[in-house]
Amino acid sequence: MKVFVYSLLLLFCLHPDILQAQEKEKKTVLVLYSFGQSYPATVQWNKGIREVFNSQQDFEITINTEHLDLSKYYDAGYIKEVLDLLNYKYADKPPDLIITVFEPAFEFILNHRNSLFPDIPIVLGGIERSSSTDVDFDKNTRVVFQGQNEFKKTVELALSLHPKTQNVIIIAGSGHLEQSWYNSAKPTFQLYYDKLNFSHLIGLPLNELINEVEKLPGNSLVFYFPVLEDKVGGNYVAVDALSSISEVSSAPVYSFWEILMGHGIVGGYLKSFPMQAQITARVGLNVLSG
């Protein structure tokens, strides 16, 4: 037994790289979510990001998450509180990488990165291209865009399945995220303005939306964007709002995100939050690897 122990000690002394190989480089990633922790989109993104980071073998990665809840709170006082909290938690131990999820967190970090994390590389995930048209990104910033062709492909699919369609109803909330996605799809809808009658129900309280949907004329289609906030300050969970709307709709409801399946939509070319999260995390790994 002693001979075996001595042999091991001699091996490690002559070849210290064996021990070093066992010690992975430590990295810290900070994920800034636009929504609160319980939102279904947040849950799916969190799972997708962690699956990638936890399955890699190159680093020992610690994942810190902050849920900015910017779909509910975005006044100056709240933003100051968030900035103070992030400074308190990460000023002495900044992360090696920051990932943001969706437009509100993306705009928050770009507005405040110089005071929070001036030299930290950032990966912006789940971004519509139109949201970043006028932004000049520096060498420390990577962007993972959502696909845009899904808007037109979904409209074409719906019209092919319902060739007698005369009326198209667009539903969306009034919050920053809903508006960014809705605005990204507007150019697609404009292609059909000379052929169909469009109604845009934007920012209405849920009870008013339900009243409008209940009296839709025949030969109608509904395209649903997330309803998280209305114009009078009401807040909702997008899948719950969709369920309430689809229950009273005599017209088929289409959308553009996989997470909405099972809550009343017929279908569409659906963007996958878990897939986007995994792609974003892989980009993050590339950044960590230099």
PyMOL commands that set and color helices and strands:
alter all, ss='L'
color gray80, all
select helices_A, chain A and resi 2-14+17-22+40-55+76-90+103-116+129-132+149-161+176-190+206-214+238-248+258-260+273-288
alter helices_A, ss='H'
color red, helices_A
select strands_A, chain A and resi 25-33+59-67+97-101+122-127+141-145+167-172+197-202+220-224+253-254
alter strands_A, ss='S'
color yellow, strands_A
deselect
rebuild
show_as cartoon
